Amino acid sequence: MSNPKRFEGRRAVVTGGASGIGLGVCARLASEGAQVALWDLSQDAIAAAQQKIGANVTAVQVDVTDPDAVSAACEKTVSAMGGVDILVASAGITGPNTTTWEYPVDAWRQVIEVNLNGLFYCNRAVVPRMLEGGYGRIVNVASIAGKEGNPNASAYSASKAAVIGLTKSLGKELAKNNITVNCVTPAAVRTPIFDQMSQTHIDFMLSKIPMGRFGAVEEVTSLICWLASEECSFSTGGVFDVSGGRATY
């Protein structure tokens, strides 16, 4: 059961916040008292998300692959909310489903730009603000694909493996600053990102989950929000599975 006061007084940034897991996190954080800055690329999607969530949400249109735009979004957010205590970096794309040797170079670059470089820019932008405030919780959304490597999804798998590595590095760098940095590695969750995948790949992902079903947004959101809370005080640089039994380490 959610605690209506758990995030009271906290200021959160959620990237990719207009749909899927990001939208679920925005709604949960706002419902538990946080001020939320919803960062996303699509203005139409942002407007729809704001309408769903209601109060305590500041909309920021930003392309996370542009480091200058990310810095500007951070400044806008700090101006509106007074600081940043929480970052949930969930913006991501899948890229095409094809073999590595046939993978289009431009598509590879785009996946790395969004999933890895964009996440790096967002982490990089908010950390100084957290250091100023003496507190922070960063949750990066990786994937079980980053641990196992899904066939016909090499760019996605590689980018999410890199997110795990970045999380571990940053977590150690900030370990003595009251700022925790963790990541989650979900198995497949049915969100609009499925529209970017082939049905064959979707079927493959389902076949790998021992529970025999896809995850629910709410299940991933619950874990992310615990990691983003004050309750998570002695875990950093960690990788937290929410995979229906798929993860083996």
Secondary structure as GFF3:
##gff-version 3
##sequence-region A 1 249
A	DSSP	beta_strand	11	15	.	.	.	ID=ss1
A	DSSP	alpha_helix	20	31	.	.	.	ID=ss2
A	DSSP	beta_strand	35	40	.	.	.	ID=ss3
A	DSSP	alpha_helix	43	53	.	.	.	ID=ss4
A	DSSP	beta_strand	57	61	.	.	.	ID=ss5
A	DSSP	alpha_helix	67	81	.	.	.	ID=ss6
A	DSSP	beta_strand	86	89	.	.	.	ID=ss7
A	DSSP	three_ten_helix	100	102	.	.	.	ID=ss8
A	DSSP	alpha_helix	105	112	.	.	.	ID=ss9
A	DSSP	pi_helix	113	118	.	.	.	ID=ss10
A	DSSP	alpha_helix	119	133	.	.	.	ID=ss11
A	DSSP	beta_strand	136	141	.	.	.	ID=ss12
A	DSSP	alpha_helix	145	148	.	.	.	ID=ss13
A	DSSP	alpha_helix	154	173	.	.	.	ID=ss14
A	DSSP	beta_strand	179	186	.	.	.	ID=ss15
A	DSSP	three_ten_helix	192	196	.	.	.	ID=ss16
A	DSSP	alpha_helix	199	207	.	.	.	ID=ss17
A	DSSP	alpha_helix	217	227	.	.	.	ID=ss18
A	DSSP	beta_strand	239	242	.	.	.	ID=ss19
###
